């Protein structure tokens, strides 16, 4: 979806970008960057003070120009078509116009970046599918280790039982009964 938005915006920009500079701000056409920048700066004064507040400022190259209050009380210059693009506003009126022009010029590059990312994700997905279909190369080793783990767990259970049995056996020995040990577990024979 993002690629479709970037593609539509790149096509719109290519179609609408003026040969000579022009921007429409608040329904007024400007063909001088300096005057446009000063007017845009005056529009920033109309922007609310809460993060996320926006003001529609005009149109550049077929894209809507928006001013937006950032999270840190900064002002963002936004271009909106199918997608949305933004850059920090600066102190310079002329600089802000240059920022908008540069932002619009980068839209085709944003499209290429999204297409490249999609291609990389597809490659990673295909590699993961191939990997998932391969048999597990260490399956025999895992099986042996699991058998060894089960054996060790059983021995530990017998050791725990032996410790409990030893306490009982000591009581038994003190009462005259016989205790014998056999292969990691305790057998108590009670003599009568």
Secondary structure, DSSP 8 states (H G I E B T S, - for coil): -HHHHHHHHHHHHHHH--SS--EEETTEEE--HHHHHHHHHHHHTTS-SSTT-EEEEEEETTEEEEEEE-TTS-EEEEEESSSEEEEE--S-HHHHHHHHHHHHHTHHHHHHHHHHHHHHHHHHHHHHHHHHHS--TTHHHHHHHHHHHHHHHHHHHHHHHHHHHHHHHHHHHHTT-EEEEETTEEEEE---
